[in-house]
Amino acid sequence: MKKFNFKLLFILSLTFSMFSCGDEFLNDPQPTDSVTSAVIFGSRAGADAFVSGIMRTFRGQFTSTDAAGLNSMYYARTVKGNDVIQRATWFLNDYANDNREPTYRRSSFSWNYPYYMINQANNLINGAQASTGLSNLDKNEIIGQGRAIRAFFYFQLAMEFQHTYTFDSSLPAPPIYTELSTEGNPMSTLADMYTLILDDLTFATNNLGADRLAKSYVNQNVAYGILARVYQTMGNWTGAEDAAIKAYGGGTPASNLNSNYANGFNDISDSEWIWGNAQSLDQSNYYWGAPHAHADHFVLSYAATYFNVDFVNLFSSTDIRNTFVDAYSIADPTDYRNFVSRKFTFNFDSDHPVIRTAEMLLVEAEAKYYNSNPTGAHTILFALQSNRDPLAVKSTNTGQALLDEILVERRKELYAEIGVEWFDAKRYRTGITRTGNQRIKGASSLTADDKRFFLKVPQSEIDANVNIDESVNADR
């Protein structure tokens, strides 16, 4: 017999309470815990306040230190690779590539958190659609933000719970919801999920502009940045190139870069940040703010993040991204504690980068490679490399060597931020081999199309959803 999901009941009850249709709120001068949909979406200010609540849930602690907001999903992917080493603390099972069973917290969090955010996005979309108080322009902008957020989290579910899109788009994917539902839907397919993602992002890019309340909110540039990642995964290189350029705003690559790489990666006002999660001392993520609270060994923190010597050796001594130091004077070259990084400065109000200009430039370079424009790829690659390293030499690589250089540059630019090594290995279906001074080697490596690139459907969902049974994990 299916068990009832009381967490789902709580969320649904909270949602119904928020959108209950009664006169009490309007007539009662005392504060209450429920606000009608008509009040929320009766003005742009009310709708914006609802959006602000959603955006705040991008960060903070959802259930635990390793199951916080978006940053926890990215950091779990980061430590599954070869470049970053995690000591035996939070995220230790992710690092071992042994954290995917249906009763584990990683599977539950990576399912429940995106669905919580999707539920909020659906409330936003449907509330704005039904509004009689918003202008058509305001309505479309609010809906555009909601659809971009919904697409973003469906993309996370697609990446977390199935092989990559190009492996087989007909494979089962998590259920799709576009309306509030009291009954669980059956599994969808990757093809269905990507169709919705693209439809949502097309609407968002067509209806959003450059303006937004703050850089932690979604605007047209952010929607294009999400779309660029989706097209990368699908192998739509014409679309990826166009979306990446629009995400960073066009112009010359050099004009969009700055010299702030060594400033701690904790300030959302940085001109290279297209989208980030802002923190403040009164709304702090405290110690669940990965990577900062794990990677900064020079303040009171978890001091849990180390770096593979093979990765460190990819950097020249004049590269500003070479932030690695032997902080503990380790004599044994095989010890995993040889190198830490000063890239991330941890404070209780450290902001988290989500999409940066440099990433979009590298998406454009990768797309130009596939779009038979190696000269353009070289130009963008060198613009970034020379900004980061004054002694950089322009590449003459062609063919696979050029693509490999672009992918290495992505790792060097984005390390420990968004799980770039895992993301690229999954979409290229190449696997990840543990080398160097890794704390755990051998069985923790990932082969091409390894099932450990994705998680099993949580048992709590199987128990609660009458349309999903135990067989869903049979081949996972």
TAVENCOR-V29877 format. One record per pair of residues at least 4 apart in sequence whose ideal C-beta (glycine too) atoms are under 8 Angstrom apart, sorted by the first residue. I is the first residue (numbers start at 1). J is the second residue. D is the distance in whole Angstrom. If there is no record, write none. Layout:
I&J&D ; I&J&D
This chain:
2&463&6 ; 2&464&6 ; 2&465&7 ; 2&466&5 ; 3&463&4 ; 3&464&6 ; 4&9&7 ; 4&464&7 ; 5&9&7 ; 5&460&6 ; 5&461&8 ; 5&463&7 ; 5&464&3 ; 5&465&8 ; 6&10&6 ; 7&11&7 ; 7&112&7 ; 7&460&8 ; 8&12&6 ; 8&464&6 ; 9&13&6 ; 10&14&6 ; 11&15&6 ; 11&116&7 ; 11&119&7 ; 12&16&6 ; 12&180&7 ; 12&182&6 ; 13&17&6 ; 14&18&6 ; 15&19&6 ; 15&119&7 ; 15&123&6 ; 15&180&6 ; 16&20&6 ; 17&33&7 ; 17&34&4 ; 18&34&6 ; 18&35&6 ; 18&37&8 ; 18&40&8 ; 18&123&8 ; 19&36&7 ; 19&37&4 ; 19&40&8 ; 19&123&7 ; 19&127&7 ; 20&34&5 ; 20&36&6 ; 21&36&6 ; 21&37&8 ; 21&38&8 ; 22&34&8 ; 22&36&7 ; 23&27&5 ; 24&28&5 ; 24&32&7 ; 24&34&8 ; 25&32&6 ; 25&34&7 ; 25&35&6 ; 25&36&6 ; 25&39&7 ; 26&36&8 ; 26&39&8 ; 28&32&6 ; 35&39&5 ; 35&40&6 ; 36&40&7 ; 37&41&6 ; 37&127&5 ; 37&130&7 ; 38&42&5 ; 38&133&7 ; 39&46&6 ; 40&46&5 ; 40&47&7 ; 40&49&7 ; 40&50&5 ; 40&127&6 ; 41&46&6 ; 41&47&5 ; 41&50&8 ; 41&127&4 ; 41&128&6 ; 41&130&7 ; 41&131&4 ; 41&133&6 ; 41&134&6 ; 41&142&8 ; 42&46&6 ; 42&131&7 ; 42&132&8 ; 42&133&4 ; 42&134&8 ; 43&47&7 ; 43&133&6 ; 43&134&7 ; 44&48&6 ; 44&134&6 ; 44&135&8 ; 44&138&5 ; 44&142&8 ; 45&49&6 ; 46&50&7 ; 47&51&7 ; 47&124&8 ; 47&127&8 ; 47&128&6 ; 47&131&8 ; 47&134&7 ; 47&138&7 ; 47&142&5 ; 48&52&6 ; 48&142&8 ; 48&213&6 ; 49&53&7 ; 50&54&7 ; 50&123&8 ; 50&124&6 ; 50&127&7 ; 51&55&6 ; 51&124&7 ; 51&142&7 ; 51&145&6 ; 51&146&8 ; 51&213&8 ; 51&217&7 ; 52&56&6 ; 52&213&7 ; 53&57&7 ; 53&120&8 ; 54&58&8 ; 54&117&7 ; 54&120&5 ; 54&121&7 ; 54&124&7 ; 54&149&6 ; 55&216&6 ; 55&217&6 ; 56&60&7 ; 56&283&7 ; 57&62&8 ; 57&69&7 ; 57&116&7 ; 57&117&7 ; 57&120&7 ; 58&69&5 ; 58&70&5 ; 58&117&8 ; 58&216&7 ; 58&277&5 ; 59&68&7 ; 59&69&4 ; 59&70&7 ; 59&71&6 ; 59&277&4 ; 59&278&8 ; 59&279&7 ; 59&285&5 ; 59&289&8 ; 59&352&7 ; 60&68&6 ; 60&69&5 ; 60&283&8 ; 60&285&6 ; 60&288&8 ; 61&65&7 ; 61&67&8 ; 61&68&5 ; 61&69&8 ; 61&285&7 ; 61&286&8 ; 61&288&5 ; 62&67&6 ; 62&68&6 ; 62&69&6 ; 62&72&8 ; 62&109&6 ; 62&112&8 ; 62&113&5 ; 62&116&8 ; 63&67&4 ; 63&105&7 ; 63&109&6 ; 64&68&7 ; 64&105&7 ; 64&109&8 ; 64&288&8 ; 65&90&5 ; 65&287&6 ; 65&288&4 ; 66&72&6 ; 66&76&7 ; 66&90&4 ; 66&91&5 ; 66&94&7 ; 66&105&7 ; 66&106&8 ; 66&109&8 ; 66&288&8 ; 66&290&8 ; 67&72&6 ; 67&105&6 ; 67&106&7 ; 67&108&8 ; 67&109&4 ; 67&113&7 ; 68&72&4 ; 68&285&7 ; 68&288&4 ; 68&289&7 ; 68&290&7 ; 69&113&7 ; 69&277&7 ; 69&285&8 ; 70&74&6 ; 70&277&7 ; 70&352&8 ; 70&354&7 ; 71&75&6 ; 71&277&7 ; 71&285&8 ; 71&289&6 ; 71&290&5 ; 71&291&7 ; 71&352&5 ; 72&76&6 ; 72&109&7 ; 72&288&7 ; 72&290&6 ; 73&77&7 ; 73&110&6 ; 73&113&7 ; 73&156&6 ; 73&160&7 ; 73&419&8 ; 74&78&6 ; 74&290&8 ; 74&417&7 ; 74&418&5 ; 74&419&5 ; 75&79&7 ; 75&91&6 ; 75&290&4 ; 75&291&6 ; 75&294&7 ; 75&416&8 ; 75&419&7 ; 76&80&7 ; 76&91&6 ; 76&94&4 ; 76&99&8 ; 76&106&6 ; 76&110&8 ; 76&419&7 ; 77&81&8 ; 77&94&8 ; 77&418&8 ; 77&419&3 ; 77&422&4 ; 77&423&7 ; 78&84&5 ; 78&291&7 ; 78&415&8 ; 78&416&5 ; 78&417&8 ; 78&418&8 ; 78&419&5 ; 78&421&7 ; 78&422&7 ; 79&84&6 ; 79&85&8 ; 79&86&4 ; 79&91&5 ; 79&94&5 ; 79&95&4 ; 80&94&6 ; 80&95&7 ; 80&97&6 ; 80&419&7 ; 80&422&5 ; 80&432&7 ; 80&446&7 ; 81&419&7 ; 81&421&4 ; 81&422&5 ; 81&425&7 ; 81&432&5 ; 82&308&6 ; 82&310&7 ; 82&311&7 ; 82&421&7 ; 82&432&5 ; 82&433&7 ; 82&434&5 ; 82&435&6 ; 82&436&7 ; 82&438&7 ; 83&307&7 ; 83&308&6 ; 83&311&4 ; 83&411&6 ; 83&415&6 ; 83&421&5 ; 84&305&6 ; 84&306&8 ; 84&307&6 ; 84&308&7 ; 84&311&8 ; 84&415&7 ; 84&416&6 ; 84&421&8 ; 85&95&7 ; 85&305&7 ; 85&306&4 ; 85&307&7 ; 85&308&6 ; 85&336&5 ; 85&437&8 ; 85&438&6 ; 85&439&5 ; 86&91&5 ; 86&92&6 ; 86&94&7 ; 86&95&4 ; 86&294&8 ; 86&304&6 ; 86&305&6 ; 86&306&8 ; 86&439&8 ; 87&92&7 ; 87&303&8 ; 87&304&5 ; 87&306&7 ; 87&336&8 ; 87&337&8 ; 87&439&7 ; 88&92&5 ; 88&439&8 ; 89&294&8 ; 89&302&6 ; 89&304&5 ; 90&290&8 ; 90&294&7 ; 90&302&7 ; 90&304&7 ; 91&95&6 ; 91&290&7 ; 91&294&8 ; 91&304&7 ; 92&96&7 ; 93&98&6 ; 93&99&4 ; 93&104&8 ; 93&106&7 ; 94&99&5 ; 94&106&6 ; 95&439&8 ; 95&440&7 ; 95&444&8 ; 96&440&6 ; 96&444&5 ; 97&444&5 ; 97&445&8 ; 97&446&6 ; 97&452&5 ; 98&444&8 ; 98&452&8 ; 99&104&6 ; 99&106&4 ; 99&107&8 ; 100&104&7 ; 100&106&7 ; 100&107&6 ; 100&452&6 ; 100&454&7 ; 100&455&4 ; 100&456&6 ; 101&107&7 ; 101&456&6 ; 102&107&6 ; 102&456&5 ; 102&457&6 ; 102&458&5 ; 102&459&4 ; 102&462&7 ; 102&473&6 ; 103&107&8 ; 103&108&8 ; 103&458&8 ; 103&459&5 ; 104&108&7 ; 105&109&6 ; 106&110&6 ; 106&455&7 ; 107&111&6 ; 107&455&4 ; 107&456&6 ; 107&457&7 ; 107&458&5 ; 108&112&6 ; 108&458&5 ; 108&460&6 ; 109&113&5 ; 110&114&7 ; 110&156&8 ; 110&157&8 ; 110&160&5 ; 110&161&8 ; 110&455&6 ; 111&115&6 ; 111&157&7 ; 111&160&8 ; 111&161&7 ; 111&174&7 ; 111&455&8 ; 111&457&7 ; 111&458&5 ; 111&461&6 ; 112&116&6 ; 112&458&7 ; 112&460&8 ; 113&117&7 ; 114&118&6 ; 114&153&4 ; 114&154&7 ; 114&156&5 ; 114&157&5 ; 114&160&8 ; 115&119&6 ; 115&153&8 ; 115&157&8 ; 115&174&8 ; 115&177&8 ; 116&120&7 ; 117&121&6 ; 117&149&7 ; 117&153&5 ; 118&122&6 ; 118&150&5 ; 118&153&5 ; 118&154&7 ; 118&177&6 ; 119&123&7 ; 119&177&7 ; 119&180&7 ; 120&124&7 ; 120&149&8 ; 121&125&6 ; 121&146&5 ; 121&147&7 ; 121&149&4 ; 121&150&4 ; 121&153&7 ; 122&126&6 ; 122&146&7 ; 122&150&7 ; 122&177&7 ; 122&178&6 ; 122&179&6 ; 122&180&6 ; 123&127&6 ; 123&180&7 ; 124&128&6 ; 124&142&7 ; 124&143&8 ; 124&145&7 ; 124&146&4 ; 124&149&8 ; 125&129&6 ; 125&143&5 ; 125&146&4 ; 125&147&6 ; 125&150&7 ; 125&178&8 ; 126&130&6 ; 126&179&7 ; 126&180&7 ; 127&131&7 ; 128&134&6 ; 128&139&5 ; 128&142&4 ; 128&143&5 ; 128&146&7 ; 129&139&7 ; 129&143&6 ; 131&139&6 ; 134&138&4 ; 134&139&4 ; 134&142&7 ; 135&139&7 ; 136&140&6 ; 137&141&6 ; 138&142&6 ; 139&143&6 ; 140&144&6 ; 140&207&4 ; 141&145&7 ; 141&207&6 ; 141&208&6 ; 141&209&7 ; 142&146&7 ; 143&147&6 ; 143&203&7 ; 143&207&7 ; 144&148&6 ; 144&203&6 ; 144&204&4 ; 144&206&8 ; 144&207&4 ; 144&208&4 ; 144&218&8 ; 144&223&7 ; 145&149&6 ; 145&204&7 ; 145&208&7 ; 145&217&7 ; 145&218&5 ; 146&150&6 ; 147&151&6 ; 147&200&4 ; 147&201&7 ; 147&203&5 ; 147&204&5 ; 148&152&6 ; 148&200&7 ; 148&201&6 ; 148&204&4 ; 148&208&7 ; 148&218&5 ; 148&222&7 ; 148&223&4 ; 148&226&6 ; 149&153&7 ; 149&218&6 ; 150&154&6 ; 150&178&8 ; 150&200&6 ; 151&155&6 ; 151&196&7 ; 151&197&4 ; 151&198&8 ; 151&200&4 ; 151&201&5 ; 151&204&7 ; 151&226&6 ; 151&230&8 ; 152&156&7 ; 152&226&5 ; 153&157&7 ; 154&158&6 ; 154&176&7 ; 154&193&6 ; 154&196&6 ; 154&197&5 ; 154&200&8 ; 155&159&6 ; 155&197&6 ; 155&226&7 ; 155&229&7 ; 155&230&6 ; 155&233&8 ; 156&160&6 ; 157&161&6 ; 157&173&7 ; 157&174&5 ; 157&193&7 ; 158&162&6 ; 158&165&7 ; 158&173&6 ; 158&174&8 ; 158&190&6 ; 158&193&5 ; 158&194&7 ; 158&197&7 ; 159&164&8 ; 159&233&8 ; 159&423&8 ; 159&426&7 ; 159&454&8 ; 160&454&6 ; 160&455&6 ; 161&173&7 ; 161&174&5 ; 161&454&5 ; 161&455&6 ; 161&457&7 ; 162&171&5 ; 162&172&7 ; 162&173&5 ; 162&190&6 ; 162&454&5 ; 163&167&4 ; 163&168&6 ; 163&171&6 ; 163&190&8 ; 163&449&6 ; 163&453&7 ; 163&454&7 ; 164&233&6 ; 164&426&5 ; 164&427&5 ; 164&429&6 ; 164&453&8 ; 165&169&6 ; 165&190&6 ; 165&194&6 ; 165&233&5 ; 165&234&5 ; 165&427&8 ; 166&233&8 ; 166&234&7 ; 166&235&6 ; 166&427&7 ; 166&429&7 ; 167&171&7 ; 167&429&7 ; 167&449&6 ; 168&190&7 ; 169&189&7 ; 169&190&5 ; 169&191&4 ; 169&194&7 ; 170&189&6 ; 170&190&7 ; 170&191&6 ; 171&189&7 ; 171&190&6 ; 172&187&4 ; 172&188&7 ; 172&189&6 ; 172&472&7 ; 173&187&7 ; 173&188&5 ; 173&189&6 ; 173&190&5 ; 173&192&7 ; 173&193&5 ; 174&187&7 ; 174&188&7 ; 174&193&7 ; 174&457&8 ; 175&184&6 ; 175&185&4 ; 175&186&6 ; 175&187&6 ; 175&188&6 ; 175&465&8 ; 175&467&8 ; 175&468&8 ; 176&185&6 ; 176&188&5 ; 176&192&6 ; 176&193&6 ; 176&196&6 ; 177&181&6 ; 177&185&6 ; 178&196&8 ; 181&185&7 ; 183&466&7 ; 183&467&8 ; 184&461&7 ; 184&464&6 ; 184&465&3 ; 184&466&7 ; 184&467&5 ; 184&468&7 ; 185&465&8 ; 185&467&6 ; 186&467&4 ; 186&468&7 ; 187&467&8 ; 187&468&6 ; 187&472&6 ; 188&192&4 ; 188&193&5 ; 189&193&7 ; 190&194&6 ; 191&195&6 ; 192&196&7 ; 193&197&6 ; 194&198&6 ; 194&230&7 ; 194&234&7 ; 195&199&6 ; 196&200&6 ; 197&201&6 ; 197&230&6 ; 198&202&6 ; 198&227&8 ; 198&230&7 ; 199&203&7 ; 200&204&6 ; 201&205&6 ; 201&223&6 ; 201&226&6 ; 201&227&5 ; 201&230&7 ; 202&206&6 ; 203&207&6 ; 204&208&6 ; 204&218&7 ; 204&220&8 ; 204&223&4 ; 205&220&6 ; 205&223&5 ; 205&224&6 ; 205&227&6 ; 205&243&8 ; 205&246&8 ; 208&218&7 ; 208&219&5 ; 208&220&4 ; 208&223&6 ; 209&219&7 ; 209&220&6 ; 210&219&6 ; 210&220&6 ; 210&221&7 ; 211&219&7 ; 212&217&4 ; 212&218&7 ; 212&219&4 ; 213&217&5 ; 214&278&7 ; 215&268&5 ; 215&269&7 ; 215&273&6 ; 215&275&7 ; 215&276&6 ; 215&278&7 ; 216&268&7 ; 216&275&7 ; 216&276&6 ; 216&277&6 ; 216&278&5 ; 217&222&8 ; 218&222&5 ; 218&223&6 ; 218&275&7 ; 219&223&7 ; 220&224&6 ; 220&246&8 ; 221&225&6 ; 221&246&7 ; 221&247&5 ; 221&248&7 ; 221&249&7 ; 221&274&5 ; 221&275&8 ; 222&226&7 ; 222&247&8 ; 222&274&6 ; 222&275&5 ; 222&355&6 ; 223&227&6 ; 224&228&6 ; 224&243&5 ; 224&244&8 ; 224&246&4 ; 224&247&4 ; 225&229&7 ; 225&243&7 ; 225&244&8 ; 225&247&4 ; 225&274&6 ; 225&275&6 ; 225&355&4 ; 225&359&8 ; 225&360&6 ; 226&230&6 ; 226&355&8 ; 227&231&6 ; 227&239&7 ; 227&243&4 ; 227&247&8 ; 228&232&6 ; 228&240&5 ; 228&243&4 ; 228&244&4 ; 228&247&6 ; 228&360&6 ; 228&363&5 ; 229&233&7 ; 229&363&8 ; 230&234&6 ; 231&235&8 ; 231&236&4 ; 231&237&7 ; 231&239&4 ; 231&240&4 ; 231&243&6 ; 232&240&5 ; 232&363&6 ; 232&366&7 ; 232&367&8 ; 232&427&7 ; 233&427&5 ; 234&239&8 ; 235&370&8 ; 236&240&6 ; 237&241&6 ; 237&366&8 ; 237&367&4 ; 237&370&4 ; 237&371&5 ; 238&242&7 ; 238&367&8 ; 238&371&6 ; 239&243&6 ; 240&244&6 ; 240&363&6 ; 240&364&8 ; 240&366&7 ; 240&367&4 ; 241&245&7 ; 241&363&8 ; 241&364&6 ; 241&367&4 ; 241&368&6 ; 241&371&6 ; 242&246&6 ; 243&247&6 ; 243&363&8 ; 244&248&7 ; 244&360&4 ; 244&361&7 ; 244&363&4 ; 244&364&4 ; 244&367&7 ; 245&250&5 ; 245&360&8 ; 245&364&6 ; 246&250&7 ; 247&274&6 ; 247&355&7 ; 247&360&5 ; 248&256&5 ; 248&274&7 ; 248&357&5 ; 248&360&4 ; 248&361&7 ; 249&256&7 ; 251&255&5 ; 251&256&6 ; 252&256&7 ; 252&383&7 ; 253&257&7 ; 253&361&5 ; 253&379&7 ; 253&380&5 ; 253&383&4 ; 253&384&7 ; 254&383&5 ; 254&387&7 ; 256&272&7 ; 256&357&5 ; 256&361&7 ; 257&272&6 ; 257&357&7 ; 257&358&7 ; 257&361&8 ; 257&383&7 ; 257&384&7 ; 257&387&5 ; 258&270&7 ; 258&271&5 ; 258&272&6 ; 259&320&7 ; 259&387&7 ; 260&270&5 ; 260&271&8 ; 260&272&7 ; 261&320&5 ; 261&321&6 ; 261&388&6 ; 262&320&6 ; 262&323&7 ; 262&342&7 ; 262&343&8 ; 263&267&7 ; 263&270&7 ; 263&345&8 ; 264&343&8 ; 264&344&7 ; 264&345&3 ; 264&350&8 ; 265&292&8 ; 265&343&6 ; 265&344&5 ; 265&345&7 ; 265&353&6 ; 265&417&8 ; 266&292&6 ; 266&344&7 ; 266&345&5 ; 266&346&7 ; 266&347&6 ; 266&349&8 ; 266&350&4 ; 266&351&5 ; 267&351&6 ; 268&273&6 ; 268&276&4 ; 268&277&8 ; 268&278&5 ; 268&351&4 ; 268&353&8 ; 269&273&8 ; 271&357&8 ; 272&356&5 ; 272&357&5 ; 272&358&6 ; 273&353&6 ; 273&355&8 ; 273&356&6 ; 273&357&8 ; 274&354&8 ; 274&355&4 ; 274&356&6 ; 274&357&6 ; 274&360&7 ; 275&354&5 ; 275&355&4 ; 276&351&5 ; 276&352&6 ; 276&353&5 ; 276&354&5 ; 276&355&8 ; 277&351&6 ; 277&352&4 ; 277&354&6 ; 278&351&5 ; 279&283&7 ; 279&284&6 ; 279&285&6 ; 279&289&7 ; 279&348&7 ; 279&349&5 ; 279&350&6 ; 279&351&6 ; 279&352&8 ; 280&284&7 ; 280&349&5 ; 281&348&6 ; 281&349&5 ; 284&348&4 ; 284&349&6 ; 285&289&4 ; 285&293&8 ; 285&348&8 ; 285&350&8 ; 286&293&8 ; 286&348&6 ; 287&293&5 ; 287&301&7 ; 287&302&7 ; 288&293&7 ; 289&293&5 ; 289&346&7 ; 289&350&6 ; 289&352&7 ; 290&294&5 ; 290&295&8 ; 291&295&5 ; 291&305&6 ; 291&344&5 ; 291&416&5 ; 291&417&7 ; 292&296&6 ; 292&301&8 ; 292&344&4 ; 292&345&7 ; 292&346&4 ; 292&347&8 ; 292&350&4 ; 292&352&8 ; 293&301&5 ; 293&302&6 ; 293&346&5 ; 293&350&8 ; 294&301&7 ; 294&302&5 ; 294&303&8 ; 294&304&4 ; 294&305&5 ; 295&304&8 ; 295&305&4 ; 295&340&7 ; 295&341&6 ; 295&343&7 ; 295&344&4 ; 295&346&8 ; 295&416&6 ; 296&301&5 ; 296&303&8 ; 296&342&8 ; 296&344&6 ; 296&345&6 ; 296&346&4 ; 297&301&7 ; 297&303&5 ; 297&327&5 ; 297&340&5 ; 298&327&8 ; 298&342&7 ; 299&345&8 ; 299&346&5 ; 299&347&8 ; 301&346&5 ; 303&340&8 ; 305&340&7 ; 305&341&7 ; 305&416&7 ; 306&336&6 ; 306&337&6 ; 306&338&7 ; 306&339&6 ; 306&340&6 ; 306&439&8 ; 307&311&6 ; 307&312&6 ; 307&324&6 ; 307&339&4 ; 307&340&7 ; 307&341&6 ; 307&415&8 ; 308&312&7 ; 308&339&8 ; 308&435&7 ; 308&436&4 ; 308&437&6 ; 308&438&6 ; 309&313&6 ; 309&333&7 ; 309&338&6 ; 309&339&6 ; 309&436&5 ; 309&437&5 ; 310&314&8 ; 310&435&5 ; 310&436&4 ; 311&411&7 ; 311&415&7 ; 311&436&7 ; 312&322&8 ; 312&324&5 ; 312&339&5 ; 314&408&7 ; 314&411&8 ; 314&412&6 ; 315&319&5 ; 315&321&6 ; 315&322&4 ; 315&324&7 ; 315&412&7 ; 316&322&7 ; 316&389&6 ; 316&391&7 ; 316&392&8 ; 317&322&6 ; 318&322&8 ; 318&389&5 ; 318&390&6 ; 318&391&5 ; 319&388&6 ; 319&389&4 ; 319&392&8 ; 319&412&8 ; 320&388&5 ; 320&389&7 ; 321&343&8 ; 321&388&5 ; 321&389&8 ; 321&412&6 ; 321&413&7 ; 321&415&8 ; 323&341&5 ; 323&342&4 ; 323&343&4 ; 324&339&4 ; 324&340&7 ; 324&341&5 ; 324&342&8 ; 325&339&7 ; 325&340&6 ; 325&341&8 ; 325&342&6 ; 326&330&6 ; 326&338&6 ; 326&339&6 ; 327&340&5 ; 328&337&6 ; 328&340&8 ; 330&335&5 ; 330&337&5 ; 330&338&5 ; 331&335&8 ; 332&338&8 ; 333&338&7 ; 333&437&7 ; 334&437&5 ; 335&437&6 ; 336&437&5 ; 336&438&6 ; 336&439&4 ; 338&437&6 ; 341&415&8 ; 341&416&7 ; 343&415&7 ; 343&416&7 ; 344&350&7 ; 344&416&7 ; 345&350&7 ; 346&350&5 ; 353&417&6 ; 353&418&8 ; 354&418&7 ; 355&359&6 ; 355&360&7 ; 356&360&7 ; 356&414&8 ; 356&417&8 ; 357&361&6 ; 358&362&7 ; 358&384&6 ; 358&413&5 ; 358&414&7 ; 359&363&6 ; 359&410&7 ; 359&413&7 ; 359&414&6 ; 359&418&8 ; 359&420&8 ; 360&364&6 ; 361&365&6 ; 361&380&5 ; 361&383&7 ; 361&384&6 ; 362&366&6 ; 362&380&8 ; 362&381&8 ; 362&384&7 ; 362&406&6 ; 362&409&6 ; 362&410&5 ; 362&413&7 ; 363&367&6 ; 364&368&6 ; 364&380&6 ; 365&369&7 ; 365&376&8 ; 365&377&5 ; 365&380&4 ; 365&381&5 ; 365&406&5 ; 365&409&8 ; 366&370&7 ; 366&377&7 ; 366&403&7 ; 366&406&5 ; 366&407&8 ; 366&410&8 ; 367&371&6 ; 368&373&4 ; 368&374&7 ; 368&376&4 ; 368&377&4 ; 368&380&7 ; 369&373&8 ; 369&374&6 ; 369&377&5 ; 369&402&6 ; 369&403&5 ; 369&406&6 ; 373&377&6 ; 374&378&6 ; 374&398&6 ; 374&402&6 ; 375&379&7 ; 376&380&7 ; 377&381&6 ; 377&402&6 ; 377&406&7 ; 378&382&6 ; 378&394&6 ; 378&395&6 ; 378&396&8 ; 378&402&8 ; 379&383&6 ; 380&384&7 ; 381&385&6 ; 381&395&6 ; 381&405&7 ; 381&406&6 ; 381&409&6 ; 382&386&6 ; 382&392&7 ; 382&394&4 ; 382&395&7 ; 383&387&7 ; 384&388&6 ; 384&409&7 ; 384&413&7 ; 385&389&6 ; 385&392&4 ; 385&394&8 ; 385&395&8 ; 385&409&7 ; 386&390&7 ; 386&392&5 ; 386&394&8 ; 388&392&7 ; 388&413&8 ; 395&402&7 ; 395&405&6 ; 397&401&4 ; 397&402&4 ; 397&404&8 ; 397&405&5 ; 398&402&5 ; 399&403&8 ; 400&404&6 ; 401&405&6 ; 402&406&7 ; 403&407&6 ; 404&408&6 ; 405&409&6 ; 406&410&7 ; 407&411&7 ; 407&424&6 ; 407&428&8 ; 408&412&6 ; 409&413&6 ; 410&414&6 ; 410&420&5 ; 410&424&6 ; 411&415&6 ; 411&420&6 ; 411&421&5 ; 411&424&8 ; 414&418&6 ; 414&420&4 ; 415&420&7 ; 415&421&8 ; 418&423&7 ; 419&423&6 ; 420&424&6 ; 421&425&6 ; 421&432&7 ; 422&426&6 ; 422&432&7 ; 422&453&8 ; 423&427&6 ; 424&428&6 ; 424&430&8 ; 425&429&8 ; 425&430&5 ; 425&431&6 ; 425&432&5 ; 425&446&7 ; 425&453&8 ; 426&453&5 ; 429&448&5 ; 429&449&5 ; 430&448&6 ; 431&445&7 ; 431&446&5 ; 431&447&5 ; 431&448&4 ; 431&449&8 ; 431&450&6 ; 432&445&6 ; 432&446&4 ; 433&445&5 ; 433&446&8 ; 434&438&5 ; 434&440&7 ; 434&441&5 ; 434&442&7 ; 434&444&6 ; 434&445&5 ; 435&441&8 ; 438&444&8 ; 440&444&5 ; 441&445&7 ; 446&450&4 ; 446&452&6 ; 446&453&6 ; 449&453&7 ; 451&476&6 ; 454&476&7 ; 456&473&5 ; 456&476&5 ; 457&461&6 ; 457&462&6 ; 457&468&7 ; 457&472&5 ; 457&473&6 ; 457&476&8 ; 458&462&7 ; 459&463&6 ; 460&464&6 ; 461&465&5 ; 461&468&6 ; 462&468&6 ; 462&469&7 ; 462&470&6 ; 462&472&7 ; 462&473&8 ; 468&472&5 ; 470&474&8 ; 472&476&8
